[in-house]
Structure formats: structure tokens, C-alpha cells
Amino acid sequence: MNDAILLQSDGDTAEILPFGAELAAWRADGVDMIWAKDPKIWDQTAPVLFPVVGWTRDARVTVEGKTFPLGLHGFAWKKGFEIAARRDDYLRLVLLDDAETHALYPFAFRFEVEFRLRRGALENNLIVTNTDARPLPYACGLHPAFRWPLAGSTAEHAIIFEKPENPDVPVIGPGGLFMKETKHTPLSGARMPLEPEMFRRDALCFLNIASRSLAFDTGAGARLKVTLDDFPHVGFWTLPPAGYLCIEPWTGYGDPVDFHGDLSEKPSMRILAPGATARHGATFAFERDGR
């Protein structure tokens, strides 16, 4: 089954595909927020990232001395999810480990993706439960592609963080590895003006940010506000001149260039005790001046 599941609330709608638990569409206050997929450019709209975020060295990981072929952003975005709960304005999808996932990532887990729609806002949560007898190393993240320009604005768009942030971000090297070198972004204080050429070479990845929220500002009195719950990193990415900007809350990031160890030792991985559950979330809210 991969027919889109429709959520509705006070005139707003969202559509979610069970395959990959992918947000396919969201319309808030009469505005289409998610880009219209074009397979010639990019054949996704909002992949869900688990159990790793970013690239792994040579698309492999090591667990307890054994090597597994776990690559870019893990496998959740390539798996069918089951419906765990559903209402008009709410959906929770679940993915359980199976023989296919064990060949990539040798752990038992329960991974849930939750959507809650309300007027002008969409809440998207990731819930990880360790059903294994061992500690569970994992990373997870969201990857939604929002329309750029947004809400028909022809003004300069910008990212505005809640707090001033470091304008220098890691260089992403060959194979998606995070280099020790950094590059300077046009971020000044809390505001970063956006131009497609900024993303010509790779994504911009802000690690361990101080802000718990940010805004994708249209420059014309409207913005998408993103509130983060236990997502310490955020990436921004597009394929110029595509008409979207991905705003990506992450718990982890790609392999550092000098990392060669066990998955549980990789910087930024979370370690979840047997039987424990962790929750990470983002709320996306469309706002207009005067409302």
C-alpha cells in the first residue's frame, strides 16, 4: 500500500505516503508548503532518516567487528511502514526490524513517525524504541523540501535563527565525509540571506546550534517557523536551480573524515538503553504578519 494518507484540520491538509513515511504534501492557510516532486531533479519530498544521518565511509558501518552495508541516511526512507494510529488530523506510522534491516543494521528496534496537523502547523515526531538486548546506537532526522520561493514571494528569502550562530560550517568532502576544515556562510548574527549558489557544491550543516527554533523568512511578511525538540543540528540543502529548500533537523551527521571506529563510537550517535524510548520532534508553522 502506498496511497497517500490524507490529514485534515480547519481547512489545512497534509498527505503522507506509508512507503518511507514521507510527507508528500502540506497545505497551510491556502499555501502549498512542500515542493512538487520532479523526478528529473529529485524524486523525493521529505525522506525520513534512520538509523544514521548523512554519509557513512564507503557506505559501510562497523558493529562489534563486523561490517554492514549501511549507506546514506540509513534505510527507513526505503521501507514500507504500517499504520499504528490514525485520526482525521493525526497519523502514527511504525517500522519494525526484519531480516532485511538486520543485514544492514544488526539491532532490534521500533521506529515510529508521527504527524499531527493543526491550523497553520504540522508537528512531525520521530520515536525510537530499543527492543534489543544491547544498547542501540542510532541517529535520526527529517528532510522536508519546502517551496522556494515560498508563498509566491519574489523578495529575498532568509534563514533567521532564534539566536546568533557560528557562520562557519564543516566542509563536506569526497564521499560525504565531514572534513576538519570549515567554510564561511553569509550568516551574520542570526540572519542568513539565501541564494541558490550557496548550495552549488554541498549542503550547509550547522552543528550543535544554540537556537531551538528558526524561521524560513519570505521577506514579504510571511515565514515558516521551525521549532526543534532534541534536534541539535540542522542542515540546509537544495539542487540549484530547483524550487525547494530542505530544512533538515538531525540528531547526528555524516562520518568525520578521521573516524574509522564502531558505529557506537561515532561522534553524534545516540546510545539508547535496552527497553528505552527516545523522542525527537519538529513543529513547522506558517505565519503571516498581522495574523
Secondary structure, 3 states (H helix, E strand, C coil): CCCCEEEEECCEEEEEECECCEEEEEEECCEECECCCECCCECCCCCEEECCCCCCHHHCEEECCEEECCCCCECHHHCECEEEEEECCEEEEEEECCHHHHCCCCCCEEEEEEEEEECCEEEEEEEEEECCCCCEEECCEECCEEECCCCCCCCCCEEEECCCCCCEEEEECHHHCEEEEEEECCCECCEEECCHHHHCCCCEEECCCCCCEEEEECCCCEEEEEEEECCCEEEEECCCCCCEEEEEEECCCCCECCCCCCHHHCCCCEEECCCCEEEEEEEEEEEECCC
